């Protein structure tokens, strides 16, 4: 068998997820930007692999004597079974005298950005994202005024870049980046769902974020803050702030926490969070002080109310306690810059700076790593936790000074 026939045979096989995932990326020095493979189980179905190793499904066919091709979508968004089903649908259209590419192009021309957002993206966002309300706000206030009447297929990369550039100086880089993430996600889904072939936002870069501000309460400020909590008229809100500092939980996680989520096992208590910011579940261990706050909150519990922090009306959770927080800050004094989220930062700061200063049941010092901080805060990525690395570095510098003191004293003795 010749080398040419062997190559052809290797590029035709029965598709499976594992085989497709193992396909090599198209070499950089290749004359072609993509490598094409054929599915022996479904005539016309192709797998296209680019130089980055991304695998996409394509359907090739003949219509009225002309060779045509139609992109189906990426491996992952479509599995092999889905791709074959879609290819067979296109075959039936060809058999009925309908050109599937022309049919899709006609639908794309008709679909506006507003229609895609309202009829396709927002139902997905509501079902899959905790930040659904943020998506609605960005669409309503920024995207729709600009692209409401635009056809989805007409939005270009330069247009999105110009939109971002016009926001510079008006909004913080982090806010602009959130908008870029949203438009990128929307257009990526449009590709996966067959409304676009390429994502015009895929090559755009996020802005460098220089607006991060982490504020940590000192020991003396914590004392004043807790004293102010004790004196506030809304003790349920005060418990909310106490628990935030003692566990490092996000405000949204605590507001959504229910009594049924408390777990008791082996003499310890934890709080199960079924839905976090990352969309994943996690379990928060409750220390003795946090448990004391929970016990106090039990005394304030409205009969049969499901939420630990109950709202005033119906069976809903407490609204964001901004007014109570403002009162407590004012009573504390010198805490104008404090945000509720800074209680979470303070929790991380205490963790790192207390490393080695406390002991376990056997009297051994307890060290705290950034890995521990990552899991206690529920960070999906370790990169998010890296912003606390400078705290660990400061502590290491202090610990290192012990060596300097030891050597200095030893030198004096000598």
N, C-alpha and C positions, 0 to 999 in steps of 0.2 A: 504494500500500500504506500502511495506517495505521501510526502510531507504535507502537500496541499490537501489531499483527501482526509488525512488524519486530523488536520486543523479544523476542517469543516465538521468532522464527526464530533470533535471535542466541543464545538460550539453549538451542538444540538443534543439536548438531553431532556429528561423529564424533570421539570422544575420542582424543587422543594425549597422550603425556607432555609434549611441548613446549607444546601448546595449554593443557593444564591448569595447567602451571607459570606460564603467562603470564596466567592469570585474575586480575583485580583483587580485592583484599580488599573485603568488604562495607563500604560507607561508614559512618562512625560516626553520621551523622545519618539513616541509613536506618531505616525503621519496623521492618524485619526484621533480626534479628541475623545471618542467613545468606542467601546467594544460591544458588539451585538451578539446575543445568544438566542437560540430558538427553542421553544418548548415542544418536545416531541409528543406531548399529550394533547396539545391544542394548536391546531394549525393557525398561523398568523400571529400568535402571541410571542412577543420578544421581550428579552431583558436587556436593558441598555446600561452599561457601567461607564461612568465618566472617570476623569483623572483623580478625583477625590474618593473614588470607591463607592459613590452613591449609585444605588440600583433603582432603575425606573422601569415600569412595564409599558410596553407599546404594542399597538395592534397594527399590523400591515395587511393591506387588502387591495384588490383590484376593483375599480368601479368604472363602468363604461369604457373599458380598455385602458384606463389610466391607473398607475400605481399610486396608492394613497397610504398615509400613515396617521395614526391617532394616538396621542399620549393618554395613558390610563392613570398613572400616578406612581408615587414612590413605594418601594418595598417598606413595609411598616404601616403606612397608611392603608395599603392594600396588601393582603396576604395572597398566596398563590391561588387559593380557591376563589377569592373575590376577583382577581385578575382574569381567571378563566371564565367566570360567569359574565364579566363585562365584555370580554372578547366574543363570547357566544351571543350576547345581545346584539353586538355590532354585526355579527354574521347574519343574524335573522333580518336585520334592517337592510343589509346588502341584498339578501334574497328577496326582499319585498320591494326592491328598486329604490331604496332610500340610502343616500350617502350619509353615513353617521358623522363624518367630519363636518360636512356642510350643515347638518342638523345642529350639531353642537355650536358651530360658529354663529349660526343664526340666533341661538339662545343667548350666547355670550354678548352679542351686539345689543340685545334687548335689555340685559340685566344691568341696572344702575348700581352704583356703590351703596346708595341708601337702601335699595331693595335687598341687596346682599346682606347688609348690616342687620336690617330688621327681620328678614325672613329666614336667613341662614345662620349668621354668626351669633346674634344675641340669644336665640334659643339654645345654641351650643354652650355659650358662656354661662347662661343661667343654670344649666344642668351640670356644668363641670368646673366652674371657677368660683372661689370665694370672693373674688374682686369684681363680681358681676356689676355691682352698682357703680364702681369706678369706670368700668367700660362704658356703661350707659352715659355717664357724665362726660367722658372724653368725646364720645361720638356726638352727643348733642351739642356740646359747646365748642368743639374744635373741628372734627372731621366733617360732619354734615354741612355746616355753613360753607365749607370749601368744596366738598365733592358730592353734595346731595344730588345734583343733576348729572354728574359725570358717569359715563359708562365704566363699569368695573375694569373692562379690558383696555380702557384708554388711559388709565393712571400710569404715569411714567416715573422712573427713578429720579430724574431731575426735579420733578414736581414735588416729590416727597422731601427731597433734600432742601429745596427752597422753603418749604413749609417749616422744617426744623430751623433753618437759618433765621427765618423771620421771628422765631420765638426766643432767640438768644437775647439776653438782656432783659427780657420780659418775665421769663420763668427760670427757675433753677434748673441746672443741668439734669438733676435726677428726675424732675417732672417731664422734661423733654424726652429723656430716655424711656420713661414709661410709655409715652405716646408712640415712640418709635417701636417699642416692643409690641404694642397693641397692633399697629398697622402691619408690622412684619408677620405677626401671628395670623391676622385676618387674611392676608394675601397668601400665606403659606397654606392655610386651610382651603382657600379658594382653588389653589393648585391641586390639593389632594382630593377635593370634591369634584374636580373636572371643569371648573369655571375659568381657569387660567392655565396656561402652559408653563409660565415662569413667574417668579415672585420679584417684582421690581424693587422691593425693599431689601432683598437678600444681601446686597453688597454695601449697604449703608452702615457706617460705624457710629457707635454710641459716643456721646460726649464724655470727656473726663469730668468726673464728679468731684467738685472741690467744696461741696456744701455740707459735708458730714460734720455733725456737731454732737459729741458725746459728753454729757454732763454727769458727774458722779457725786452723790451725796457723801459728805464727810461724816465721821462718827458723831460729831457734835450736831451737824445738820439733821442726821437721822433721829437723834434724841428729840430735837425740837419738832421735827415733822410728826413723829409718833405722838408726842404730847398734844399737838394741834389736832391730830386725828381723834384722840380721846375726848377732846372738848367739843367736837363738831356735833351738830344736831342730827345729822344723818349718819348713824353708826353703820348702816349697811354699806354706804359708800366708803366710809372710813375703813371697814374691813376689806373692801375691794383694793384699796391702796396698800394696806398692810400686806395682803396676800401677794400683790404684785412684787413688792420688794423682797418678800421672803421666799418666793418661788421662781421669780424671773419670767413668769408667764406673760404673754401678750394680753393686752386689754380685751381683744376680741375673743381670745381663748377662754378668759375668765367669764365674760358676759354670756358665752354659749355653754358654759359648764352646767351640768345638771347633777342633782343629788344622786341619781342612779349611776353616775359615772365614777363615784367613789368606790375604790377597790380595797378590800381588807384581806391580807394574806401574810401568814407567818409573823403575826404580831406587828406588821407595818401597814401603813395606809398610803395609797397613791390615788391620783386623779387621772382617769383615762380620758384623753381628748380625741374623739373620733375624727374631727376635721380641724386641721391646723392651716396656717398660711400657705404651706407648701402643698396642701391638699392631701396630706398623709396623716395617719393617726399616730399618737405617741402617748406615753405614760409618764406623768410627772410625780416623782417621789415627794411626799410631804414630810418635812422635818417637824420637830416637836412644836416650834413656834407657829408654823403654818397650820398644824392641826388644831392648835389653840384658837386660831382665828376662825377656822371652820366650825369648831364647837360653839363659839360665840355667835356665828352666823346662824347656827341651828336654832338658837333662842329667838332669832328674829324671823324665822321661817313662817311664811304664810301657809296655812293648812293646805296640803296636797299640791303646793306649787312646785313645778318640775325643776325650776332653775335655782341654783345656789344664790345668785344675785337677782332677786325677783323684781319685775317692774311693778308699777303702781296699778296698771290696768290689765285685766284678763290674765292669761297664762303666758304672757310675754316676759322676756328678760329685761333687766334694768337697761335704761338708755345710758349712753356714755355720760358718766358723772362729772361733767366739766364744771358745773357751778360749785359742787362740793369741793372739787380740787382747787378751784380759785380761792374759796374761803380758807381752806387749810393752808395754802401757800401764803396767803396774806397774814394769817395768824402766826405762821412759823417765822416770818420775817426773813429777808435776804434770800428768797428763793424764787425771784421773778422769772429766772431763766428755766426753771424746772418744768419738764413735760412729764406726762404720765409714763411715756416710754422710757424716760430716764431712770425710773425705778427698776426697770429691767437691766439697764446698763449698770446701775449700782449693784445689783445682785451679782453680776459677772465680776465687777471690780472686787467685791468682798470675797468671792470665791478664790480669785487668783492671789490676792494679797494676804489671805489667811492660810495659804498653802504651807503646811509644815508646822503651823502654830497650834493646831488642835491634834488630838490623839484618838486612836480607836479604842475599843474595849480592852485591848492588851497593852495599852500605853505606847503604841507605836505612832509616830507622827504621820498625819494624813497629807499626802502631797496632791496637788490639783494641777492637771494638765489642761491645755487648750482642748484636747479631745473630750475631757470631762465637761468643760464649759459648753462645747458644741452640743452634746447630748442633753444636758440639763436645760439649755435654752431652746432646744428643738430646731437647731439650724440644719437645713437639708444639706448644705455644702460647708465644708471646713473653711472655705474662702471667706464666708461671712463672719466666721469667728476670728479670723486673722486680725480684725480691727482692734481686738483686745490684746494682741501680742505685745504691744508696748508696755502694758501693765505687767506682764510676765517678765519683760526685760528689766523693768525698774526693780522688780523684786529680786531678780538674779543679781543685779548690781549691788543691792543691799546685802544679799547673802555673801557675795564675793568680798564685800568689805570686811566680813568676819575673818577672812583669811589674812587680809592686810593687817587687821588689829592683832591677830595671833602672831604674825611674823614680827610686827613692831615690838610687841611685848617680849617675844623670844630674843630679839636683838638687844633689847635693853638689859635683859638678864645676863646675856653673854658679855 
